[in-house]
Amino acid sequence: RGEAEQLNRDGLKRFRTLLCWILDMPIEALGELESNLTFDFDGSNSFDLNETYRLVKFHLREYHRALGGKTHLEIPRKTIAE
């Protein structure tokens, strides 16, 4: 993959700001993305699409939990007879 498909730390900061603006949520919801190298799977100090997706998904899940949300949704079901 080319460098154009990677986000370095500065690019990740800009991405976080834009994503939070689009989703209308505080920047704190995504935490310090650029300092979280756990998701830099190949050790390149930049994030490809998959690494960025997993990083954002993790932080959104943690933010959801911090707000008291459940991670498992229970959807009520009824039969046709009901």
Secondary structure by P-SEA (a helix, b strand, c coil): ccccccccaaaaaaaaaaaaaaacccccccccccccccccccccccccaaaaaaaaaaaaaaaaaaaccccbbbbbbbcccc
